[in-house]
Amino acid sequence: MRRRRLAPLLAVSVTATLAPALATSTAAAAPAAGASASASATAASSAGAKVALERYVQQKPRWKRCGADAPAQLKCATIKVPLDYRNPRGEQIDLAISRIKSTAPDRRRGVLLSNPGGPGGPGIYMPLSMQESLPTAARQKYDLIGFDPRGVGRSTPVTCGLTSKEENWLRPYKEETFDADVAWAERVADKCLAKSGDLLPHITTRNTARDMDLLRAVLGERKLSYVGYSYGTYLGAVYTQLFPGRADRFVLDSAVDPARAWRGMIQWWAEGAEPAFDRWTEWAAERSATYRLGDTPKKVDRTFWDLVQRADEKPIEMDGQPVTGDDLRSGMRGAVFSPEYASEVLVEVKKAAQGQPVSAEKAEVFTEPQRGGMAGAAAGAAPAEAPADNMTASFWAVVCGDNSAVWSEDPESYRRDAIEDKGRYPLFGDFASSIKPCAFWDKSAEPVTQVENGVRSLVVQNEWDSQTPLPSAQALHSALKGSKMVTVRGGEGHGVYPSGNTCTDGAVNRYLLKGKLPAKDMTCKATPRSNAEARENQQRDALPGSPTPQRGPDRF
């Protein structure tokens, strides 16, 4: 009964929210013309979009079990969405969705969507992760909704036909290899265009946000709530910008600076590592009796760079793999955000340099990229229905396509930036700033989303986060004028909620359950347990109940 009463209203409400966003983006992309002609064209475009989108709203998802191995309470369905929202009468693509229904329908508030990050992370099994994470009252209050974003997994997937070697994209700058790296970047862009050229311009964050709003309407909801991690915070922020009246309770965990999407966010990895490295040298020096890396920060620093130099001259064998100085720099970039972990893995490097056996588990931070670990994580994440390189292909579609303006078309500019940033950020600057496939990508189909709105939301952030450093989250908080921020002082790892920290978990739960934001920004103190949980979330092979890949060093 409830669905039938709302259907006519929803046909109006979805187009009332989607159509203005379409009109804005179409007008922005249109050539300059007479003001009256432009206004008439915009009005006609908006009206046409409204009519065309109504048929999408009337879809009735056919829910069924997600798979033979999936829990019975998790149901999946597929709906159709426009490939190009500027032409909703045109080609359609699939959007795979999932649901775990509220355990107490009489207490139900609505739906809670979630996104695991990426870009390109499959989210169809996220309801299982959220079910494990949320308190009982929240599972009663919400239907838990997951979806594979457009271009990903069970949704119409993109592919570039990349090999594992081509997927390994965080490459250090070297004069002797730069021309080969430029050729690699151009080859990746060309292969993506050849394999998925019709889809790529439309695999963007703006269009995924539009899919979320269409899904909201198909599910019969006036508003939606949301928990997004890492890249998912940017997706959530773009949604609040396009559809501010449809955002209910939005939790943005480990946040992306919207002004730096996406080249600047990759460069954050280098910028954020330097203070973490300095913190680690101080921590290790204070514990020199345990780790024997040096009894002053300067000596600890020297120990590391001496090993880098040695490995550059002759690779150090660790667990049967040759580890170069570049491997050491790349691995330590993420490790130093946890001083204890960084100390433990460098002890293993010292042992290996002396010809002693090492811990295979701790050696992985330096050896996995050579084995295709980052690309392998992405490939392993892809459902059987998706191409093996799907996560990497969808990553580039978003990272290059959201805002092509930030990616220079001049390869020499990347050479200059890599050399300069290696001097400024010696641990990782050249990795972050060197050539990427986006240098050879087509222009974005739409302007980048400028995030600045008053939607009430909650930003939560660890102080020591290797993928989205604290200043990145502070920037998102500043752009979202109605948000409040919870900062975990001393917090380590990428991903805050849940961590067993009563302060942070309590703030998120109060907001999801009662809609109560903190009266002002608040600071929680990390605990050993919460840091351990955050690090485990970052390093485990999968989120609870989900095939989402480990949060490797090449993803948000």
C-alpha positions in Angstrom: 0.0 0.0 0.0 2.7 2.5 0.9 4.5 2.0 -2.4 1.3 2.5 -4.4 0.3 5.7 -2.6 3.8 7.2 -3.1 4.4 6.2 -6.7 2.7 9.3 -8.4 4.4 11.6 -6.0 7.8 10.0 -6.6 7.5 10.3 -10.3 7.4 14.1 -9.7 9.9 14.2 -6.9 12.7 12.4 -8.7 12.5 14.5 -11.8 12.1 17.6 -9.7 15.5 16.9 -8.2 17.3 15.2 -11.1 16.1 17.6 -13.8 17.6 20.8 -12.2 20.9 19.1 -11.9 20.7 18.0 -15.5 19.8 21.6 -16.6 22.7 23.0 -14.7 25.2 20.6 -16.1 23.8 20.9 -19.7 23.9 24.7 -19.5 27.4 24.7 -18.2 28.5 22.5 -21.1 26.6 24.3 -23.7 28.3 26.8 -26.1 27.8 30.5 -25.3 24.7 31.8 -27.2 22.0 34.4 -26.7 20.7 34.6 -23.2 17.1 34.0 -24.2 17.9 31.1 -26.5 20.1 29.5 -23.8 17.3 29.8 -21.3 14.7 28.3 -23.7 17.0 25.4 -24.5 17.6 24.8 -20.8 13.9 24.8 -20.0 13.2 22.5 -22.8 16.0 20.2 -21.8 14.7 20.1 -18.2 11.2 19.4 -19.2 12.2 16.7 -21.6 14.5 15.1 -19.0 11.6 15.1 -16.5 9.3 13.2 -18.8 12.0 10.7 -19.9 13.0 10.0 -16.3 9.5 9.1 -15.1 9.7 5.7 -16.7 12.8 4.8 -14.7 11.1 5.7 -11.5 8.3 3.2 -12.2 10.7 0.2 -12.1 9.9 -2.6 -9.7 13.1 -4.3 -8.6 12.8 -8.1 -8.7 14.6 -9.1 -5.5 16.2 -12.5 -5.4 19.0 -14.2 -3.5 22.4 -12.7 -4.5 24.0 -16.1 -5.0 24.1 -19.6 -3.7 26.9 -18.7 -1.2 25.2 -15.4 -0.1 23.2 -15.2 3.1 19.5 -15.6 2.5 18.6 -12.2 4.0 20.7 -10.4 1.4 18.7 -9.9 -1.8 19.8 -8.5 -5.1 18.2 -6.9 -8.1 19.1 -5.0 -11.2 17.5 -1.8 -12.4 18.1 0.3 -15.5 19.6 3.8 -15.4 20.4 6.2 -18.3 24.0 5.9 -19.6 23.9 9.7 -20.2 21.5 11.7 -18.0 21.6 14.5 -20.5 19.9 12.1 -22.9 17.7 9.8 -20.7 15.9 8.5 -23.7 19.2 7.1 -25.0 21.2 4.0 -24.1 20.5 2.3 -20.8 22.9 0.5 -18.5 22.5 -1.9 -15.6 22.8 -0.9 -11.9 23.2 -3.8 -9.5 21.6 -3.2 -6.1 21.2 -5.2 -2.9 19.1 -5.0 0.3 18.9 -6.3 3.8 15.5 -5.3 5.1 14.9 -3.7 8.4 14.6 -6.2 11.3 11.7 -4.1 12.8 9.5 -2.6 10.1 7.4 -0.7 12.6 10.5 1.2 13.7 11.8 1.7 10.2 13.0 5.2 9.2 14.1 4.6 5.6 17.1 3.3 3.7 20.9 3.5 4.5 23.1 3.3 1.4 26.8 2.6 1.7 29.9 2.8 -0.5 33.3 1.2 0.3 35.5 3.5 -1.7 37.7 3.0 -4.7 36.8 4.6 -7.0 35.7 1.3 -8.5 35.0 -0.6 -5.3 32.1 -3.1 -5.6 29.4 -2.4 -3.0 26.8 -5.1 -3.6 27.9 -6.9 -0.4 28.3 -3.8 1.7 24.9 -4.4 3.5 26.5 -7.5 5.1 29.4 -5.4 6.3 27.0 -2.7 7.6 24.9 -5.4 9.3 27.9 -6.6 11.2 29.0 -3.0 12.1 25.7 -1.3 13.1 24.0 -1.6 16.5 20.8 -3.5 16.7 18.7 -0.3 16.8 20.2 0.9 13.5 19.5 -2.4 11.8 15.9 -2.0 12.9 15.7 1.6 11.7 17.0 1.1 8.2 16.9 -1.1 5.2 20.6 -1.6 4.3 21.2 -0.9 0.6 24.3 -1.7 -1.4 25.1 -1.1 -5.0 27.9 -1.7 -7.5 28.5 1.8 -8.9 28.0 2.2 -12.6 30.9 0.6 -14.5 31.7 -1.7 -11.6 31.1 -5.4 -10.9 27.6 -6.6 -11.6 26.5 -3.2 -12.9 27.4 -2.7 -16.6 31.2 -3.1 -16.2 34.0 -1.2 -17.9 37.3 -2.8 -19.0 40.5 -1.7 -20.6 41.9 -5.2 -21.2 44.9 -4.5 -19.0 47.5 -6.9 -17.9 48.5 -7.1 -14.3 51.7 -5.3 -15.1 49.8 -2.5 -16.8 47.6 -2.2 -13.7 50.6 -1.4 -11.5 50.5 2.4 -11.8 52.4 4.0 -8.9 55.7 4.3 -10.7 58.7 6.2 -9.4 60.3 8.8 -11.6 63.6 7.8 -13.2 65.2 9.6 -16.1 66.1 6.3 -17.8 62.5 4.9 -17.5 60.4 8.0 -18.0 59.9 7.6 -21.7 58.7 4.0 -21.1 56.3 5.3 -18.4 54.9 7.8 -20.8 54.4 5.1 -23.3 52.7 2.9 -20.7 50.3 5.8 -19.7 49.3 6.4 -23.3 48.9 2.7 -23.9 46.5 2.4 -20.9 44.4 5.3 -22.1 44.3 4.0 -25.6 43.3 0.5 -24.5 40.5 1.9 -22.2 39.2 4.0 -25.2 39.3 1.0 -27.5 37.5 -1.4 -25.0 35.0 0.9 -23.3 35.0 4.2 -25.2 31.2 4.5 -25.3 30.9 4.0 -21.6 33.9 5.9 -20.2 32.7 9.5 -20.5 29.7 8.6 -18.3 31.4 6.7 -15.5 31.8 9.7 -13.3 31.0 10.6 -9.7 28.2 13.0 -10.8 26.4 10.3 -12.7 26.9 7.8 -9.8 25.3 10.4 -7.5 22.4 10.7 -10.0 22.1 6.9 -9.9 21.8 7.0 -6.1 18.9 9.5 -6.4 17.2 7.5 -9.0 17.6 4.4 -6.8 16.1 6.4 -3.9 13.0 7.1 -5.9 12.7 3.5 -7.2 12.8 2.3 -3.6 9.9 4.6 -2.7 11.8 6.9 -0.4 11.7 10.7 -0.1 15.2 10.9 1.3 18.2 8.6 1.8 20.8 8.2 4.5 24.4 7.1 3.7 27.7 5.9 5.0 30.6 6.4 2.6 34.3 5.5 3.1 37.2 7.2 1.4 36.2 7.8 -2.2 32.7 7.2 -0.9 33.0 10.5 1.0 33.4 12.4 -2.2 30.5 10.5 -3.8 28.4 11.5 -0.8 29.5 15.1 -0.9 28.6 15.3 -4.6 25.2 13.9 -3.9 24.6 16.5 -1.2 25.6 19.2 -3.7 23.3 17.9 -6.5 20.4 16.8 -4.3 20.6 18.7 -1.0 16.9 18.2 -0.3 17.2 14.4 -0.6 20.1 13.9 1.9 19.0 12.7 5.3 21.8 11.4 7.5 25.2 11.3 5.8 28.3 9.9 7.5 31.5 10.6 5.6 34.4 8.5 6.9 38.1 9.2 6.0 37.4 12.1 3.7 38.5 13.3 0.3 39.2 17.0 -0.3 36.7 17.8 -3.1 38.9 20.6 -4.4 41.7 18.2 -5.0 39.9 15.4 -6.9 41.8 13.7 -8.3 45.4 14.5 -9.1 45.8 16.5 -5.9 44.4 13.7 -3.8 47.0 11.3 -5.2 49.6 13.9 -4.3 48.2 14.1 -0.8 49.7 10.6 -0.3 53.2 12.1 -0.6 52.5 15.3 1.3 50.8 13.5 4.2 53.6 10.9 4.5 56.3 13.4 5.4 54.9 14.5 8.9 54.1 10.8 9.5 57.7 9.9 8.7 59.0 12.5 11.2 56.6 11.3 13.8 57.9 7.7 13.3 61.6 8.7 13.6 60.8 10.3 17.0 58.8 7.3 18.2 61.4 4.8 17.1 64.2 6.8 18.6 62.4 6.7 22.0 62.4 2.9 21.7 65.9 2.4 20.4 66.5 -0.3 23.0 63.7 -2.4 21.4 64.2 -1.7 17.7 67.8 -0.6 17.5 67.1 1.8 14.6 68.8 4.7 16.2 68.6 6.6 19.5 67.8 10.0 17.9 65.3 10.9 15.2 68.2 11.9 12.9 69.8 8.4 13.4 66.6 6.6 12.7 66.2 8.7 9.5 69.7 7.8 8.5 69.1 4.1 9.1 66.2 4.2 6.7 67.9 6.2 3.9 71.1 4.1 4.2 69.0 1.0 3.5 67.4 2.7 0.6 70.8 3.6 -0.9 72.0 0.1 -0.4 68.9 -1.4 -2.0 69.3 1.0 -4.9 72.9 -0.3 -5.5 71.9 -3.9 -5.0 68.4 -5.1 -4.2 67.9 -6.7 -0.8 66.3 -10.1 -1.0 63.2 -10.5 1.2 61.1 -13.6 1.2 62.6 -14.6 -2.1 62.0 -11.2 -3.8 64.5 -8.5 -4.7 63.6 -5.3 -2.9 64.9 -2.0 -4.4 65.2 1.4 -2.8 62.0 2.4 -4.6 60.3 -0.5 -3.1 61.4 0.6 0.4 60.2 4.1 -0.2 56.8 3.0 -1.5 56.2 0.5 1.3 57.2 2.8 4.0 54.9 5.5 2.7 51.9 3.7 4.2 53.7 2.0 7.0 54.9 5.2 8.8 51.4 6.2 9.7 51.6 3.5 12.3 55.1 4.0 14.0 55.0 0.6 15.6 54.4 -1.2 12.3 57.0 0.9 10.5 59.5 0.0 13.1 58.7 -3.7 12.9 59.0 -3.8 9.1 62.2 -1.9 9.0 63.8 -4.3 11.5 63.0 -7.0 9.0 64.7 -5.0 6.2 67.8 -4.7 8.4 67.8 -8.4 9.0 67.4 -9.2 5.3 70.3 -6.8 4.5 72.4 -8.9 6.9 71.4 -12.1 5.1 69.0 -13.3 7.9 65.6 -14.8 7.4 62.6 -12.5 7.7 58.9 -12.5 8.5 57.1 -13.2 5.2 54.1 -11.3 6.5 56.0 -8.2 7.3 58.0 -8.4 4.1 54.8 -8.1 2.1 54.7 -4.4 2.5 57.7 -4.2 0.2 57.3 -7.3 -2.0 53.6 -7.4 -2.8 53.7 -4.7 -5.6 56.3 -6.8 -7.4 54.0 -9.8 -7.3 51.2 -7.7 -8.7 49.7 -7.4 -5.2 47.9 -4.1 -5.9 46.6 -5.2 -9.3 45.9 -8.6 -7.9 43.8 -7.2 -5.1 41.8 -5.4 -7.7 41.5 -8.4 -9.9 40.5 -10.6 -7.0 37.8 -8.1 -6.1 36.1 -8.3 -9.4 33.0 -10.6 -9.3 32.9 -13.5 -11.8 30.6 -11.4 -14.0 33.2 -8.6 -14.3 36.4 -8.4 -16.3 39.6 -9.0 -14.3 40.8 -5.4 -14.7 37.4 -3.9 -13.9 38.3 -2.1 -10.7 41.4 -0.5 -12.3 39.4 0.4 -15.4 36.6 2.0 -13.4 39.2 3.7 -11.2 40.7 5.5 -14.2 37.3 6.3 -15.6 36.5 8.3 -12.5 39.9 9.7 -11.6 40.5 10.9 -15.2 36.9 11.7 -16.2 35.7 13.6 -13.1 37.9 16.6 -13.8 40.2 16.4 -16.8 41.2 20.0 -16.3 43.6 19.1 -13.5 45.6 16.7 -15.7 48.1 18.3 -18.0 48.4 17.0 -21.5 52.1 17.7 -21.6 54.3 14.7 -20.4 57.2 17.0 -19.7 55.1 18.8 -17.0 54.9 15.5 -15.1 58.6 15.0 -15.4 59.2 18.5 -13.8 56.6 17.9 -11.1 58.0 14.5 -10.2 61.6 15.8 -9.9 60.4 18.8 -7.8 58.2 16.7 -5.6 60.8 14.1 -5.0 62.9 16.9 -3.5 60.0 18.2 -1.4 58.6 14.9 -0.4 61.4 12.4 -0.8 59.5 9.3 0.4 56.8 9.3 -2.3 56.7 12.6 -4.2 57.8 11.3 -7.5 55.5 8.3 -7.3 52.5 10.6 -6.8 53.4 13.3 -9.3 54.8 11.3 -12.3 52.9 10.5 -15.5 49.4 8.9 -15.3 47.0 7.7 -18.0 44.9 10.8 -17.4 47.4 12.8 -19.4 46.0 11.1 -22.5 42.3 10.9 -21.5 39.5 12.6 -23.3 38.0 15.8 -21.9 35.4 15.5 -19.2 31.8 15.4 -20.4 30.8 17.8 -17.6 32.4 20.4 -15.4 33.7 19.3 -12.0 31.3 19.5 -9.1 32.0 22.5 -6.8 31.1 21.2 -3.4 29.8 23.9 -1.0 26.5 23.4 0.7 24.8 23.5 4.1 23.5 19.9 4.3 23.9 18.5 7.8 26.4 15.7 7.7 29.1 14.1 9.9 32.7 13.8 8.9 34.9 11.4 10.9 38.6 11.2 10.5 41.7 9.6 12.0 44.6 12.0 12.6 47.1 9.5 11.0 45.4 8.2 7.9 47.7 7.2 5.0 45.2 7.5 2.2 43.2 10.6 3.1 45.3 12.6 5.5 43.7 14.9 8.1 43.9 18.1 6.1 41.9 16.4 3.4 39.1 15.7 5.7 39.3 19.2 7.2 38.9 20.6 3.7 35.7 18.6 3.1 34.3 19.7 6.5 35.0 23.3 5.5 33.2 22.9 2.2 30.2 21.2 3.8 29.0 24.2 5.9 26.4 22.2 7.8 28.7 19.4 8.8 30.3 18.6 12.1 33.6 16.8 12.4 34.9 14.1 14.7 38.7 13.9 14.8 40.4 10.9 16.3 43.6 12.2 17.9 46.3 9.6 17.6 44.0 7.6 15.3 45.8 5.4 12.9 44.5 3.6 9.8 42.1 4.4 6.9 38.5 4.0 8.1 37.2 5.0 11.5 33.7 3.5 12.0 33.3 1.2 13.7 36.5 0.8 15.7 35.3 -0.1 19.2 36.1 3.5 20.4 33.1 4.5 22.4 33.6 8.2 21.6 33.7 7.9 17.8 31.3 5.0 17.5 28.9 6.8 19.9 28.9 10.0 17.8 28.1 8.1 14.6 25.5 6.0 16.2 23.7 8.9 17.8 23.6 10.6 14.4 22.3 7.6 12.6 19.7 6.7 15.2 18.5 10.1 16.4 19.8 12.6 13.8 21.8 14.4 16.5 25.0 15.9 15.3 27.5 17.0 17.9 26.8 20.6 19.1 30.3 21.5 17.9 33.3 19.7 16.3 34.6 17.1 18.7 37.9 15.3 19.3 38.1 11.7 20.4 41.3 10.0 21.6 42.4 6.9 20.0 42.8 3.7 22.0 45.1 0.8 21.4 42.1 -1.3 20.5 40.6 1.2 18.1 44.0 1.7 16.3 44.4 -2.0 16.1 40.9 -2.4 14.6 41.5 0.4 12.1 44.8 -1.1 11.0 43.1 -4.5 10.7 40.3 -3.0 8.6 43.0 -1.5 6.3 45.0 -4.7 5.9 42.5 -7.5 5.9 41.7 -9.1 2.7 38.0 -8.2 2.8 35.6 -6.1 4.8 33.3 -8.3 6.9 31.0 -10.2 4.6 32.2 -8.4 1.5 34.5 -9.2 -1.4 35.8 -5.6 -1.3 39.6 -5.7 -1.8 42.0 -4.7 0.9 42.6 -1.0 1.1 45.9 -1.1 -0.8 48.2 1.8 -1.4 46.8 2.5 -4.8 43.1 3.1 -3.9 40.9 5.5 -1.9 
